[in-house]
Amino acid sequence: MNKEIYWEKALYQTKKAISSNSLFPLKTNDITKDIYSKKDFIIRELDISKFTKNKLYGPQINPFQPWEKLLELGSINDTHHLILNKYPVQIGHILLITKKWMPQDGWLDINDWRALIEVSKDTNGLWFFNSGPIAGASQPHRHLQLLRRNNEEIICPRENWLLNLNKSNPKHSKLQKSICVKRINTFDANTINDNYLNFCEELDLGNPNKNKKPLGYYNLLVTNKWIAIIKRKKDNIQGFSINALGFAGYILVTNYSNINLLKRRGPENLLENFI
């Protein structure tokens, strides 16, 4: 069992940062039952009444150079730092950022995976990455994100759907063409890196040996049992903004979202519009 020192520190620092007005949890309400009857999506409504766009998405300057000390959780290897998300939807939402400037839309490399594995030895859960603005990234400085999960929790609502994705089934052909998923038996940096590079080539995103940066945008989901990449083409439709968590089964709506569209067509159909 992991010691979860980072998780305990995340909870402690969250309380301190909230009391010092350095961290602002976003209020959401679960409205799934009003919209959707199955269990493979969780739909939450975000209350944005007290937040301006700048407050929601952070300042225009780079908030990771330097990061706020009250949000700091620890140094990871010589390359990364662990901090709290300033505007979390889930308490204890953790960011793994590069110490030096690295672009969010560049190639992830072995150092990123080594840092991810180092954190996961202590605190694990659902890792996700948005490769740029089209994929839902709000900051250009490289950051991977972690939502901690305990052993009793499902890793995400769409886990079974992703693991049972059958590319011979035409019913999901549009999603299938843009998603690569693989179970992994060994959770280490080399395994993640190899699958990441293979998936990028399969989705025509290129290769770091040939291309300066990926040839398109994508979302990444990583757990200690599987890895998935989703190629992206759009970032916003009918008031819905989708990042990697949307493909994990977490849909966030606001008063700008076309709820009737979501009710009529369902969340899976909604996702097809972003790929």
N, C-alpha and C positions, 0 to 999 in steps of 0.2 A: 504493500500500500504506500502511495506517495505521501510525503510529509506535508505537502501543500503549504510550505512556508510563504511562497509568493501570494497564494490565495488569502492567507490570514493577514498578510501585510496589506493586500489590496483592500480588504474590509476595514482594517484599521485606518489606513490613509484616506479612504473614502470619507469616513466620519470626520476626520480632521479637515479635509479639503472642503467638504460641504459647509462646515461651521466657519471656515475662513473665506467663504464665497469664491473658492477656486474650482469647484466642481459642481455641475448642475444636472442632476438626474432628470431625464425627460419622462413626463407622465404619459402612460399609455393605458388603454382599456381593451380587454379582450372582447372582440365583437364577432368571433368566429361563428358562434351558434346562430347569429342573426343573418349570416351570409352563406355559410357552407356547412354541410352535414357530415363530411368525412373527417378523418383524423390525421390526414397527411399534410395539412396546412394549419398554421395558427395565424389568425389575422388580428392585428391590433391597431387601434386608432391612436394616433399621436396628437396630443394636445399642444398646438404651437401658438396658442393665444398669448403666451408670455415671452415668446422668443421672436427676435427679428431674424432675418436670414443670416446676417453676419454672426449673430450669437449662436445660431444653430450649427453653422458650418465652420466657425472659427474665423480668425482675422485673416487678412490678405497676406500678412507676413508669415514666414515659416514658424509655426508654434513649437517645432521640435528642435530648433537651434536658437537659443537653448530651450529645453523643456522646463516646465514649472517644477521647482523642487518639491512642492507639496504633492505632486502627482507621481513622484519618483518611487519605484519599487526595487530597482537594483540594476547592476551592470551585468551583462551577459557576454562572456568571452571578451575579446578585445574589440569587438565589432558592433555590438548592439546594446541597447538599453531597454529596460522594461518600465513602462509608465502606465498610468490610468488614463482611460478615455475621459476627456473633460465633459462630454455631453453623453453619458451612457443611457441606453434604454434599459440595460440590465446592470444592476449593481455589481461592481467588480469587473467591469469590461476592461480588458488589458490590451495594451498596444506594445508590440515589439518593434522598435524603431532602430534604424542604423545611426550610429554615433556620428559618422561623417555623412555629408550629403550623398545620397544615392537616389536616382529618379524612380518614382513609383511606376512609370511606364517602361522601365528598362528590364533587362533580364534578371530574374532572381538567380542567386548563385549558391554555391555550396556553403558559404558563410551564413547565409540566411537560414538554410536548413539546419546547420549545426547549432545555431542559436535557438531555433525552434525546438530542436530535440533536447537541448540543455534545459529549457524552461519546462518541457513536458515531463522530464524526469521527476520534477517536483509537483507541478500543477498542470493538469491536462484537461482536454475538452474538445471543443470545436474550433479549429483554426480556420480563418478565412482571409482572403486577399482580393482586393479590387484593383485591377492593374492601371486604372486611369479614370478620368471623368466619365467616359462612356460606360464604364463598368461600375460606377458608383463611388469612386474615390473622391474625397473632399480635399485632400492635401497631396501635393506633388512629392513630398519627402517620403521615402520608402517606409512603409509600416505594414506589418502583418497584425492580425487581430485575433484575440482569444476570448471565447466565452467558456468559462469553466463549467465542467459537468462532473457530477459524482458517479459512482459505479451503478447507482440505481436509476439514474436518469437516462432517457433516450438522448442520443447524441444530437439528433435533429429530426423533425417530423417526416422528412423525405428520405431518410436513410434506406428504408426497405425498397422504395421505388427506385432509388439510384442503384442499389446493389443488384436489383433484379431487372435492370434495364436490358431489354432484349432487342438488339438491333435488327432482328428479322421480323419484328412486329411492326407493320406499317402504321399502326394506330398512333405511335409516338414518333413518327419519322422525322418531323421537323426538329423536335428537341434532340433526338438521337444524333442527328447530323452535326449538332453543335456541342455535344457533351461526350467526354471521355471519362470513364470510371474504372477503377481497378482495386480489388482487394489487395492488401499488402500483408505478408506474413512476418516481415521484419521491419520494425519501425526505427529506421535510422536515416541519417542525412543522405547517404548515397542512394538508398532505395527511393526516397522522395525525389531527389534530383533526377535520377534516371527516368522515373515515370513522368515527371514534369516535362523534361525535354522530349520524351517520346510523344506525349500528348500534344505538345506544341507543334511538332512536325505533323502529326496526324490531322490537326485542325488547321493546317496551313498558316500557322503563326510564325514559322521560320525556325531558325536555329542560331544560337549565339556565335557559332563558328562562321556563319555566313552573313548574318544580319546584325546591324548595330543595336537594334532593339526589336521587340516583337512586331510583327506586321499587322497586328490588330489588338483589340482589347479583349480581356477575359476575366472571369472570376475563378477563384481557386478555393476548394474546400479540402481540408486535411484533417484526418483523425488518425488514431493509432491503429485503425483497422482498414482504412481505405483512403483513396485520394480521388478527387474529381476536378476537372476543368471544364468551364462553360465558355464558349466563344460568344462575344457580345457585339451587337451592331447599333443598339439604341440605348439611351439612358433614361428617357422619360416618355411616358405615353398616358394620355388622359388623366394627368395629375398623379400618376404612380411613378415613383422612383425606385428602381430595383437594384440592389447590389448582390453580393454573393449569398447573403442570408435569404434572399427571395427563393433561390434555387435549393436552399436547405429546407425550405418550407415555412419561412417566417415572412409574412407580408405585412408591411407597415403602410397605413393609409392616413391621410389628413383630410381636412375639410375641402381640399382642392381635388381630391380623388373622385373619379367617376364610380361611385359605389354600385350604382345600378348595372354598370357594365360588368363589374366583378361578380355580382349576384347572377346575372344572366348567363355569362359564359364560363365562370369558374376561374380559380387561380391558375390552374395549369394552362389554360388557354391564354390567360394574361401573360404568362412567362414567355410563351411562344412569340409574342410581339417584340420581345427584347433581343432576339437572337437572329 
